[in-house]
Amino acid sequence: MAERVRGRLARLDGWFARQSVLGVVTVRLLPVGGFGLISYGYGTTGARLRPFLIGSVLASVPSAFGYAAMGAAVASPGDINWLAIAPAGLGLVASTIIVTKWRRSRRAARAATTEPVPASA
């Protein structure tokens, strides 16, 4: 089991190292953890600094907007501020896309390993 975990961690580290700004923005927008937790996770990988910083700055804009909109909603509780839901909706859409792609790749990998190998003549 330890070998399996090490293999998964190595693949995850490779994925983080290959990601560009879009990858960092995507991870930042997922409702997995706060900026501190994600920064710590990135710090333990081979991710490059420049894409990480640029992606972090870009991803902080929707978060800051969401916090401001939620603060405005608290200040006037009778009014519904639909813009406060936008960051959560964006995170939900990003999470759905990533999980769907991950499931498809897992199915494709399973199908590739279970296909019978044709005998060579």
N, CA, C and O atoms as a MOPAC input file, in Angstrom:
PM7 MOZYME 1SCF
protein

 N      0.81500 1    -1.18200 1     0.00000 1
 C      0.00000 1     0.00000 1     0.00000 1
 C      0.87000 1     1.26100 1     0.00000 1
 O      0.52900 1     2.25800 1    -0.63700 1
 N      1.97700 1     1.21000 1     0.70700 1
 C      2.86100 1     2.37400 1     0.76500 1
 C      3.40400 1     2.71700 1    -0.61800 1
 O      3.54300 1     3.89300 1    -0.95500 1
 N      3.71100 1     1.70400 1    -1.41800 1
 C      4.20200 1     1.95100 1    -2.77500 1
 C      3.13100 1     2.63200 1    -3.62300 1
 O      3.43100 1     3.51000 1    -4.43100 1
 N      1.89400 1     2.22300 1    -3.43200 1
 C      0.80100 1     2.82500 1    -4.17900 1
 C      0.63600 1     4.29600 1    -3.81100 1
 O      0.42200 1     5.13900 1    -4.68200 1
 N      0.73500 1     4.60000 1    -2.52000 1
 C      0.61900 1     5.98600 1    -2.06800 1
 C      1.79200 1     6.80800 1    -2.60400 1
 O      1.60500 1     7.93800 1    -3.05600 1
 N      3.00100 1     6.24400 1    -2.55500 1
 C      4.16700 1     6.96200 1    -3.07700 1
 C      4.01400 1     7.23700 1    -4.56300 1
 O      4.36800 1     8.31800 1    -5.03300 1
 N      3.48700 1     6.26600 1    -5.31100 1
 C      3.27000 1     6.45800 1    -6.74100 1
 C      2.26400 1     7.55700 1    -7.02500 1
 O      2.45900 1     8.36700 1    -7.93200 1
 N      1.19600 1     7.58500 1    -6.25500 1
 C      0.19100 1     8.63700 1    -6.43700 1
 C      0.75300 1    10.00400 1    -6.08500 1
 O      0.49700 1    10.98400 1    -6.78500 1
 N      1.51400 1    10.07200 1    -5.00500 1
 C      2.12000 1    11.35300 1    -4.61800 1
 C      3.11900 1    11.82100 1    -5.67400 1
 O      3.20600 1    13.01700 1    -5.95500 1
 N      3.86900 1    10.89300 1    -6.25800 1
 C      4.82300 1    11.26200 1    -7.30500 1
 C      4.08700 1    11.78600 1    -8.53700 1
 O      4.52000 1    12.76200 1    -9.14900 1
 N      2.97500 1    11.14100 1    -8.90500 1
 C      2.18300 1    11.62500 1   -10.04900 1
 C      1.59900 1    13.00300 1    -9.75500 1
 O      1.58000 1    13.87000 1   -10.62900 1
 N      1.12300 1    13.20800 1    -8.53300 1
 C      0.56600 1    14.49900 1    -8.14700 1
 C      1.64600 1    15.57500 1    -8.17100 1
 O      1.39600 1    16.69000 1    -8.62800 1
 N      2.83600 1    15.25400 1    -7.68700 1
 C      3.94200 1    16.20500 1    -7.71200 1
 C      4.30500 1    16.54800 1    -9.15700 1
 O      4.56000 1    17.71000 1    -9.47200 1
 N      4.33100 1    15.55600 1   -10.02600 1
 C      4.61000 1    15.80800 1   -11.44400 1
 C      3.55200 1    16.69200 1   -12.07600 1
 O      3.86300 1    17.56100 1   -12.89000 1
 N      2.28800 1    16.46600 1   -11.69500 1
 C      1.20700 1    17.28700 1   -12.24300 1
 C      1.38000 1    18.74100 1   -11.81300 1
 O      1.24200 1    19.65200 1   -12.62900 1
 N      1.68300 1    18.96100 1   -10.52400 1
 C      1.89200 1    20.32300 1   -10.03500 1
 C      3.08200 1    20.97600 1   -10.73800 1
 O      3.03500 1    22.16400 1   -11.05500 1
 N      4.13400 1    20.21900 1   -10.98100 1
 C      5.31600 1    20.78500 1   -11.63200 1
 C      5.03300 1    21.16900 1   -13.08000 1
 O      5.62500 1    22.11900 1   -13.59300 1
 N      4.13300 1    20.44000 1   -13.74900 1
 C      3.81300 1    20.71900 1   -15.15900 1
 C      2.78100 1    21.82200 1   -15.33700 1
 O      2.65400 1    22.37100 1   -16.43200 1
 N      2.05200 1    22.15400 1   -14.29900 1
 C      0.94200 1    23.09100 1   -14.43900 1
 C      1.41400 1    24.51300 1   -14.69000 1
 O      2.44800 1    24.95500 1   -14.18900 1
 N      0.62900 1    25.19600 1   -15.47200 1
 C      0.90300 1    26.59800 1   -15.75100 1
 C      0.01800 1    27.45800 1   -14.85800 1
 O     -0.50800 1    26.98900 1   -13.84900 1
 N     -0.13600 1    28.68200 1   -15.22900 1
 C     -0.95400 1    29.61900 1   -14.46300 1
 C     -2.39200 1    29.11400 1   -14.35400 1
 O     -3.01100 1    29.22800 1   -13.29600 1
 N     -2.92200 1    28.55800 1   -15.43800 1
 C     -4.29700 1    28.06000 1   -15.42800 1
 C     -4.47700 1    26.94300 1   -14.40600 1
 O     -5.51600 1    26.86800 1   -13.75100 1
 N     -3.49400 1    26.08800 1   -14.26400 1
 C     -3.56800 1    25.02600 1   -13.26700 1
 C     -3.61400 1    25.57200 1   -11.85200 1
 O     -4.35800 1    25.06600 1   -11.01200 1
 N     -2.83000 1    26.59100 1   -11.58900 1
 C     -2.81100 1    27.20200 1   -10.25600 1
 C     -4.15300 1    27.88600 1    -9.97600 1
 O     -4.70100 1    27.76200 1    -8.88000 1
 N     -4.67500 1    28.60200 1   -10.96100 1
 C     -5.96600 1    29.26700 1   -10.78900 1
 C     -7.05000 1    28.22600 1   -10.52000 1
 O     -7.89800 1    28.42100 1    -9.64900 1
 N     -7.02500 1    27.13700 1   -11.25400 1
 C     -8.03200 1    26.09000 1   -11.08200 1
 C     -7.97800 1    25.51900 1    -9.67700 1
 O     -9.01700 1    25.36800 1    -9.03300 1
 N     -6.79000 1    25.20000 1    -9.19200 1
 C     -6.66100 1    24.63600 1    -7.84500 1
 C     -7.08600 1    25.65900 1    -6.79600 1
 O     -7.71100 1    25.30600 1    -5.79600 1
 N     -6.75100 1    26.91000 1    -7.02300 1
 C     -7.12400 1    27.95800 1    -6.06600 1
 C     -8.63900 1    28.15000 1    -5.99500 1
 O     -9.17100 1    28.45800 1    -4.92800 1
 N     -9.32800 1    27.97500 1    -7.10300 1
 C    -10.77200 1    28.19200 1    -7.12700 1
 C    -11.56400 1    27.00000 1    -6.60500 1
 O    -12.75400 1    27.13600 1    -6.32300 1
 N    -10.94000 1    25.84300 1    -6.46900 1
 C    -11.64100 1    24.68500 1    -5.93400 1
 C    -11.92000 1    24.89400 1    -4.45300 1
 O    -11.05300 1    25.36800 1    -3.71800 1
 N    -13.10600 1    24.55000 1    -4.01800 1
 C    -13.42500 1    24.74000 1    -2.60000 1
 C    -12.86100 1    23.61900 1    -1.73300 1
 O    -13.60600 1    22.94300 1    -1.02400 1
 N    -11.55200 1    23.42300 1    -1.79200 1
 C    -10.89100 1    22.34600 1    -1.05000 1
 C    -10.32900 1    22.84800 1     0.26600 1
 O    -10.47800 1    22.19800 1     1.30100 1
 N     -9.69700 1    23.97900 1     0.22800 1
 C     -9.09100 1    24.52900 1     1.43500 1
 C     -8.77400 1    25.99300 1     1.22300 1
 O     -8.94400 1    26.52900 1     0.12800 1
 N     -8.31900 1    26.62600 1     2.26800 1
 C     -7.97000 1    28.03000 1     2.18900 1
 C     -6.67300 1    28.26100 1     1.43600 1
 O     -5.97000 1    27.31900 1     1.07200 1
 N     -6.37300 1    29.52500 1     1.21100 1
 C     -5.15100 1    29.86600 1     0.48500 1
 C     -3.90800 1    29.36100 1     1.20400 1
 O     -2.95500 1    28.92300 1     0.55900 1
 N     -3.91000 1    29.41700 1     2.53200 1
 C     -2.75100 1    28.96100 1     3.29600 1
 C     -2.48400 1    27.48300 1     3.09800 1
 O     -1.33900 1    27.08100 1     2.89200 1
 N     -3.52200 1    26.67400 1     3.15700 1
 C     -3.37500 1    25.22900 1     2.97000 1
 C     -2.89300 1    24.88900 1     1.56600 1
 O     -2.01700 1    24.04200 1     1.39200 1
 N     -3.46300 1    25.54600 1     0.57400 1
 C     -3.05800 1    25.28100 1    -0.80900 1
 C     -1.63100 1    25.77200 1    -1.04400 1
 O     -0.86400 1    25.11300 1    -1.74400 1
 N     -1.26700 1    26.91300 1    -0.47300 1
 C      0.11100 1    27.40600 1    -0.60800 1
 C      1.10000 1    26.43800 1     0.01600 1
 O      2.16500 1    26.17900 1    -0.54600 1
 N      0.75500 1    25.91000 1     1.16200 1
 C      1.62300 1    24.92700 1     1.81200 1
 C      1.76500 1    23.69400 1     0.92900 1
 O      2.86800 1    23.17400 1     0.75900 1
 N      0.65900 1    23.22600 1     0.36800 1
 C      0.70600 1    22.06500 1    -0.52300 1
 C      1.58000 1    22.32300 1    -1.73500 1
 O      2.38300 1    21.47000 1    -2.11300 1
 N      1.43400 1    23.48400 1    -2.34400 1
 C      2.28300 1    23.82200 1    -3.48900 1
 C      3.74800 1    23.92000 1    -3.07300 1
 O      4.63400 1    23.56000 1    -3.84800 1
 N      4.00900 1    24.39700 1    -1.87100 1
 C      5.38600 1    24.52000 1    -1.40300 1
 C      6.09100 1    23.18700 1    -1.24000 1
 O      7.32000 1    23.12500 1    -1.26500 1
 N      5.32300 1    22.12100 1    -1.07400 1
 C      5.93100 1    20.79500 1    -0.91800 1
 C      6.13800 1    20.08900 1    -2.25100 1
 O      6.62600 1    18.95900 1    -2.28500 1
 N      5.77300 1    20.74300 1    -3.34400 1
 C      5.90000 1    20.12400 1    -4.66800 1
 C      7.00700 1    20.79600 1    -5.46300 1
 O      7.67500 1    21.71400 1    -4.98800 1
 N      7.17800 1    20.32000 1    -6.66500 1
 C      8.16500 1    20.89200 1    -7.56900 1
 C      7.58800 1    21.97800 1    -8.45000 1
 O      8.11200 1    22.23300 1    -9.53400 1
 N      6.52300 1    22.62200 1    -8.01100 1
 C      5.87400 1    23.66900 1    -8.80700 1
 C      6.82000 1    24.85400 1    -8.97800 1
 O      7.61200 1    25.16600 1    -8.08900 1
 N      6.72500 1    25.50500 1   -10.13200 1
 C      7.55000 1    26.68600 1   -10.39600 1
 C      6.94600 1    27.90800 1    -9.72700 1
 O      5.72600 1    28.01700 1    -9.59900 1
 N      7.78800 1    28.80900 1    -9.31000 1
 C      7.36300 1    29.96400 1    -8.51400 1
 C      6.54800 1    30.97000 1    -9.32400 1
 O      5.49800 1    31.41800 1    -8.86200 1
 N      7.00300 1    31.32900 1   -10.50300 1
 C      6.32400 1    32.38100 1   -11.27500 1
 C      4.87700 1    32.00800 1   -11.62500 1
 O      3.98000 1    32.80600 1   -11.35500 1
 N      4.60500 1    30.81800 1   -12.21800 1
 C      3.19200 1    30.47900 1   -12.48100 1
 C      2.36600 1    30.42400 1   -11.20400 1
 O      1.19200 1    30.79200 1   -11.19900 1
 N      2.98500 1    29.96400 1   -10.12000 1
 C      2.26600 1    29.91400 1    -8.84500 1
 C      1.85900 1    31.30800 1    -8.39000 1
 O      0.71500 1    31.51400 1    -7.98500 1
 N      2.77400 1    32.26600 1    -8.45000 1
 C      2.47400 1    33.62800 1    -8.00300 1
 C      1.43100 1    34.29400 1    -8.89800 1
 O      0.49100 1    34.91600 1    -8.40300 1
 N      1.59600 1    34.16400 1   -10.21600 1
 C      0.64300 1    34.78700 1   -11.13900 1
 C     -0.74600 1    34.17300 1   -10.97000 1
 O     -1.74400 1    34.89000 1   -10.92100 1
 N     -0.80500 1    32.84200 1   -10.88300 1
 C     -2.08500 1    32.16800 1   -10.69500 1
 C     -2.73700 1    32.52600 1    -9.37600 1
 O     -3.96000 1    32.64700 1    -9.29600 1
 N     -1.92900 1    32.69800 1    -8.34100 1
 C     -2.47100 1    33.07300 1    -7.03100 1
 C     -3.07500 1    34.46600 1    -7.06400 1
 O     -4.13700 1    34.70000 1    -6.48600 1
 N     -2.40600 1    35.38700 1    -7.73300 1
 C     -2.93100 1    36.75400 1    -7.83100 1
 C     -4.23700 1    36.76200 1    -8.62500 1
 O     -5.20700 1    37.40700 1    -8.23000 1
 N     -4.25400 1    36.04200 1    -9.74600 1
 C     -5.47400 1    35.99600 1   -10.55900 1
 C     -6.63500 1    35.34600 1    -9.80900 1
 O     -7.77600 1    35.79500 1    -9.92000 1
 N     -6.34900 1    34.30300 1    -9.05500 1
 C     -7.41100 1    33.59900 1    -8.33000 1
 C     -7.87000 1    34.37100 1    -7.10200 1
 O     -8.96300 1    34.12200 1    -6.59400 1
 N     -7.06500 1    35.29600 1    -6.62100 1
 C     -7.48400 1    36.05900 1    -5.44000 1
 C     -8.55700 1    37.08700 1    -5.78200 1
 O     -9.27900 1    37.53600 1    -4.89100 1
 N     -8.67600 1    37.46500 1    -7.04200 1
 C     -9.67700 1    38.46000 1    -7.44100 1
 C    -11.10100 1    37.94700 1    -7.18900 1
 O    -11.87600 1    38.64400 1    -6.53600 1
 N    -11.48000 1    36.74800 1    -7.68300 1
 C    -12.84400 1    36.28300 1    -7.38400 1
 C    -13.08000 1    36.07500 1    -5.88700 1
 O    -14.18200 1    36.31400 1    -5.39400 1
 N    -12.05400 1    35.63200 1    -5.16900 1
 C    -12.21400 1    35.43500 1    -3.72500 1
 C    -12.45900 1    36.75900 1    -3.02000 1
 O    -13.34700 1    36.85600 1    -2.17400 1
 N    -11.68700 1    37.76700 1    -3.35700 1
 C    -11.87000 1    39.08000 1    -2.73500 1
 C    -13.25100 1    39.64700 1    -3.07200 1
 O    -13.91400 1    40.23200 1    -2.21700 1
 N    -13.67200 1    39.47000 1    -4.31500 1
 C    -14.99100 1    39.92000 1    -4.72700 1
 C    -16.07600 1    39.18900 1    -3.94100 1
 O    -17.04600 1    39.80100 1    -3.49300 1
 N    -15.90700 1    37.88700 1    -3.77700 1
 C    -16.88500 1    37.10100 1    -3.01900 1
 C    -16.96900 1    37.52700 1    -1.56900 1
 O    -18.06600 1    37.64300 1    -1.02200 1
 N    -15.82800 1    37.76300 1    -0.93600 1
 C    -15.83700 1    38.21400 1     0.46100 1
 C    -16.51200 1    39.58600 1     0.58700 1
 O    -17.27600 1    39.82300 1     1.52200 1
 N    -16.22500 1    40.48100 1    -0.35500 1
 C    -16.84600 1    41.80900 1    -0.31500 1
 C    -18.35600 1    41.70300 1    -0.51300 1
 O    -19.12400 1    42.39300 1     0.15800 1
 N    -18.77800 1    40.84000 1    -1.43200 1
 C    -20.21300 1    40.67900 1    -1.68100 1
 C    -20.91300 1    40.05300 1    -0.47000 1
 O    -22.03000 1    40.43900 1    -0.12800 1
 N    -20.25400 1    39.09100 1     0.17100 1
 C    -20.85100 1    38.48800 1     1.37000 1
 C    -20.91400 1    39.49600 1     2.51200 1
 O    -21.88100 1    39.50600 1     3.27400 1
 N    -19.90200 1    40.33800 1     2.63800 1
 C    -19.93300 1    41.39200 1     3.65000 1
 C    -21.05300 1    42.37300 1     3.39100 1
 O    -21.70400 1    42.83200 1     4.33000 1
 N    -21.28900 1    42.70400 1     2.12700 1
 C    -22.39400 1    43.59900 1     1.78200 1
 C    -23.73300 1    42.93300 1     2.08300 1
 O    -24.68100 1    43.60600 1     2.48800 1
 N    -23.81800 1    41.62000 1     1.89000 1
 C    -25.06200 1    40.89900 1     2.18300 1
 C    -25.33800 1    40.89700 1     3.67900 1
 O    -26.49600 1    40.96500 1     4.09100 1
 N    -24.30300 1    40.82200 1     4.49000 1
 C    -24.48000 1    40.85600 1     5.94700 1
 C    -24.91800 1    42.24900 1     6.38700 1
 O    -25.71600 1    42.39100 1     7.31300 1
 N    -24.39800 1    43.27100 1     5.72300 1
 C    -24.74600 1    44.64600 1     6.08700 1
 C    -26.20400 1    44.96500 1     5.78400 1
 O    -26.81600 1    45.77900 1     6.47600 1
 N    -26.76900 1    44.33000 1     4.75300 1
 C    -28.18400 1    44.54500 1     4.42000 1
 C    -28.85900 1    43.18300 1     4.27100 1
 O    -29.03200 1    42.69900 1     3.15300 1
 N    -29.24500 1    42.55800 1     5.39800 1
 C    -29.74800 1    41.18500 1     5.36400 1
 C    -31.06900 1    41.00200 1     4.63300 1
 O    -31.38000 1    39.87100 1     4.25700 1
 N    -31.86000 1    42.03100 1     4.40900 1
 C    -33.13600 1    41.88200 1     3.71800 1
 C    -32.97600 1    41.71600 1     2.21500 1
 O    -33.85400 1    41.15600 1     1.55900 1
 N    -31.88300 1    42.18700 1     1.67000 1
 C    -31.63600 1    42.11000 1     0.22600 1
 C    -30.78600 1    40.88600 1    -0.09800 1
 O    -29.86500 1    40.54600 1     0.64500 1
 N    -31.09600 1    40.23600 1    -1.19500 1
 C    -30.29300 1    39.10600 1    -1.66200 1
 C    -29.32800 1    39.63500 1    -2.70900 1
 O    -29.73700 1    40.19500 1    -3.72600 1
 N    -28.06600 1    39.45300 1    -2.45200 1
 C    -27.03300 1    39.86300 1    -3.39000 1
 C    -26.59800 1    38.62800 1    -4.17700 1
 O    -25.80300 1    37.82300 1    -3.69400 1
 N    -27.11800 1    38.49000 1    -5.37000 1
 C    -26.82200 1    37.30200 1    -6.17300 1
 C    -25.36200 1    37.23800 1    -6.58300 1
 O    -24.85900 1    36.16600 1    -6.91800 1
 N    -24.68100 1    38.36400 1    -6.56000 1
 C    -23.25800 1    38.34200 1    -6.90700 1
 C    -22.42500 1    37.65000 1    -5.82900 1
 O    -21.29500 1    37.24000 1    -6.09300 1
 N    -22.96100 1    37.51700 1    -4.63400 1
 C    -22.24000 1    36.81300 1    -3.57300 1
 C    -22.15400 1    35.32200 1    -3.86600 1
 O    -21.26900 1    34.63600 1    -3.35400 1
 N    -23.05900 1    34.82400 1    -4.67800 1
 C    -23.08000 1    33.39500 1    -5.01100 1
 C    -22.11800 1    33.08100 1    -6.16000 1
 O    -21.74400 1    31.92300 1    -6.34600 1
 N    -21.71700 1    34.08300 1    -6.92400 1
 C    -20.88900 1    33.85900 1    -8.11100 1
 C    -19.58900 1    33.11100 1    -7.82000 1
 O    -19.29800 1    32.15400 1    -8.53800 1
 N    -18.78500 1    33.47900 1    -6.81400 1
 C    -17.54900 1    32.72100 1    -6.57300 1
 C    -17.81000 1    31.26100 1    -6.20400 1
 O    -17.08000 1    30.37200 1    -6.64200 1
 N    -18.83500 1    31.01100 1    -5.41200 1
 C    -19.16000 1    29.62700 1    -5.05900 1
 C    -19.60300 1    28.85800 1    -6.30100 1
 O    -19.23500 1    27.69600 1    -6.47400 1
 N    -20.38300 1    29.49400 1    -7.15700 1
 C    -20.80900 1    28.84700 1    -8.40300 1
 C    -19.63600 1    28.54000 1    -9.31100 1
 O    -19.58300 1    27.47600 1    -9.92800 1
 N    -18.69800 1    29.46800 1    -9.39300 1
 C    -17.50400 1    29.23900 1   -10.20500 1
 C    -16.68600 1    28.07200 1    -9.66500 1
 O    -16.19300 1    27.24600 1   -10.43400 1
 N    -16.54500 1    28.00400 1    -8.35400 1
 C    -15.82600 1    26.88200 1    -7.74900 1
 C    -16.53100 1    25.56800 1    -7.97800 1
 O    -15.87900 1    24.55000 1    -8.20900 1
 N    -17.85700 1    25.57000 1    -7.92000 1
 C    -18.62300 1    24.35500 1    -8.17100 1
 C    -18.46200 1    23.88600 1    -9.61000 1
 O    -18.29100 1    22.69200 1    -9.86000 1
 N    -18.51700 1    24.81400 1   -10.55400 1
 C    -18.33800 1    24.46100 1   -11.96700 1
 C    -16.93600 1    23.91300 1   -12.19900 1
 O    -16.77400 1    22.89700 1   -12.87400 1
 N    -15.92400 1    24.57000 1   -11.65000 1
 C    -14.54200 1    24.09600 1   -11.81700 1
 C    -14.36800 1    22.71400 1   -11.20200 1
 O    -13.71700 1    21.85200 1   -11.79300 1
 N    -14.94100 1    22.49400 1   -10.02500 1
 C    -14.84600 1    21.18000 1    -9.37500 1
 C    -15.51500 1    20.10600 1   -10.21200 1
 O    -14.97700 1    19.00900 1   -10.35900 1
 N    -16.67800 1    20.40700 1   -10.76000 1
 C    -17.39800 1    19.43700 1   -11.58400 1
 C    -16.59900 1    19.07300 1   -12.82300 1
 O    -16.52700 1    17.89800 1   -13.18500 1
 N    -16.00200 1    20.05000 1   -13.47500 1
 C    -15.21100 1    19.78200 1   -14.67500 1
 C    -14.00100 1    18.92200 1   -14.34100 1
 O    -13.70200 1    17.97000 1   -15.06200 1
 N    -13.31100 1    19.23900 1   -13.27300 1
 C    -12.11100 1    18.47900 1   -12.90400 1
 C    -12.46500 1    17.05500 1   -12.51300 1
 O    -11.78400 1    16.11800 1   -12.92900 1
 N    -13.50800 1    16.87100 1   -11.72800 1
 C    -13.90100 1    15.52000 1   -11.32000 1
 C    -14.34800 1    14.70300 1   -12.52300 1
 O    -14.03300 1    13.51600 1   -12.61100 1
 N    -15.07800 1    15.31900 1   -13.45400 1
 C    -15.51800 1    14.61600 1   -14.65700 1
 C    -14.32900 1    14.17400 1   -15.49900 1
 O    -14.28800 1    13.03300 1   -15.95900 1
 N    -13.36600 1    15.05900 1   -15.70600 1
 C    -12.16600 1    14.69300 1   -16.47900 1
 C    -11.38300 1    13.59700 1   -15.77300 1
 O    -10.87600 1    12.67800 1   -16.41600 1
 N    -11.28500 1    13.69200 1   -14.45900 1
 C    -10.55100 1    12.68400 1   -13.70100 1
 C    -11.22300 1    11.32700 1   -13.84100 1
 O    -10.54100 1    10.32500 1   -14.05500 1
 N    -12.54900 1    11.27200 1   -13.72500 1
 C    -13.27200 1    10.00200 1   -13.86500 1
 C    -13.11700 1     9.41400 1   -15.25200 1
 O    -12.94300 1     8.20400 1   -15.39500 1
 N    -13.17700 1    10.25100 1   -16.27700 1
 C    -12.99800 1     9.76200 1   -17.65000 1
 C    -11.60300 1     9.18300 1   -17.85200 1
 O    -11.44100 1     8.14600 1   -18.49600 1
 N    -10.60000 1     9.85500 1   -17.30200 1
 C     -9.23700 1     9.34200 1   -17.46600 1
 C     -9.05400 1     8.03200 1   -16.71400 1
 O     -8.34100 1     7.14600 1   -17.18400 1
 N     -9.68800 1     7.89800 1   -15.55100 1
 C     -9.62400 1     6.63800 1   -14.79800 1
 C    -10.29400 1     5.51000 1   -15.57100 1
 O     -9.76900 1     4.39800 1   -15.63700 1
 N    -11.46700 1     5.80200 1   -16.16000 1
 C    -12.15900 1     4.78200 1   -16.94900 1
 C    -11.32900 1     4.37300 1   -18.15100 1
 O    -11.23500 1     3.18800 1   -18.47000 1
 N    -10.72300 1     5.35300 1   -18.82300 1
 C     -9.88900 1     5.04800 1   -19.98600 1
 C     -8.68200 1     4.21400 1   -19.58300 1
 O     -8.29500 1     3.29700 1   -20.30800 1
 N     -8.08600 1     4.51700 1   -18.44300 1
 C     -6.93700 1     3.74800 1   -17.97000 1
 C     -7.34800 1     2.32100 1   -17.63200 1
 O     -6.62800 1     1.37200 1   -17.94500 1
 N     -8.51400 1     2.16800 1   -16.99000 1
 C     -9.00300 1     0.81900 1   -16.67400 1
 C     -9.32400 1     0.04400 1   -17.93600 1
 O     -9.02600 1    -1.14700 1   -18.02600 1
 N     -9.92700 1     0.70300 1   -18.91100 1
 C    -10.26600 1     0.03500 1   -20.16700 1
 C     -9.00000 1    -0.38900 1   -20.91300 1
 O     -8.96700 1    -1.44400 1   -21.54700 1
 N     -7.97400 1     0.43300 1   -20.83200 1
 C     -6.71900 1     0.10300 1   -21.52100 1
 C     -6.01600 1    -1.08600 1   -20.86500 1
 O     -5.35100 1    -1.86500 1   -21.54700 1
 N     -6.15800 1    -1.22700 1   -19.55600 1
 C     -5.48400 1    -2.34000 1   -18.88100 1
 C     -6.28100 1    -3.63200 1   -18.97300 1
 O     -5.71700 1    -4.71300 1   -18.80100 1
 N     -7.58900 1    -3.54600 1   -19.24300 1
 C     -8.39900 1    -4.76200 1   -19.31700 1
 C     -8.61500 1    -5.25700 1   -20.73700 1
 O     -9.17100 1    -6.33900 1   -20.93000 1
 N     -8.18700 1    -4.48600 1   -21.74400 1
 C     -8.33300 1    -4.94300 1   -23.13100 1
 C     -7.40100 1    -6.12300 1   -23.37100 1
 O     -6.24400 1    -6.10500 1   -22.95000 1
 N     -7.91600 1    -7.16100 1   -24.05800 1
 C     -7.03800 1    -8.30000 1   -24.35800 1
 C     -5.98300 1    -7.90000 1   -25.37700 1
 O     -6.25100 1    -7.17100 1   -26.33200 1
 N     -4.78800 1    -8.39500 1   -25.14500 1
 C     -3.67600 1    -8.11800 1   -26.03200 1
 C     -3.72900 1    -9.12400 1   -27.18400 1
 O     -3.74500 1   -10.33100 1   -26.93900 1
 N     -3.75700 1    -8.64600 1   -28.45700 1
 C     -3.80600 1    -9.58800 1   -29.58300 1
 C     -2.50800 1   -10.37600 1   -29.67600 1
 O     -1.41700 1    -9.84300 1   -29.47300 1
 N     -2.65300 1   -11.62900 1   -29.98100 1
 C     -1.47700 1   -12.49900 1   -30.12600 1
 C     -0.76400 1   -12.16600 1   -31.42300 1
 O     -1.40200 1   -11.98200 1   -32.45900 1
 N      0.55100 1   -12.09000 1   -31.36800 1
 C      1.31300 1   -11.78500 1   -32.59600 1
 C      1.57100 1   -13.07600 1   -33.35400 1
 O      1.74700 1   -14.13900 1   -32.75900 1
 N      1.59000 1   -12.96800 1   -34.66500 1
 C      1.74300 1   -14.15900 1   -35.50100 1
 C      3.17600 1   -14.45300 1   -35.78300 1
 O      3.48300 1   -15.42400 1   -36.47400 1

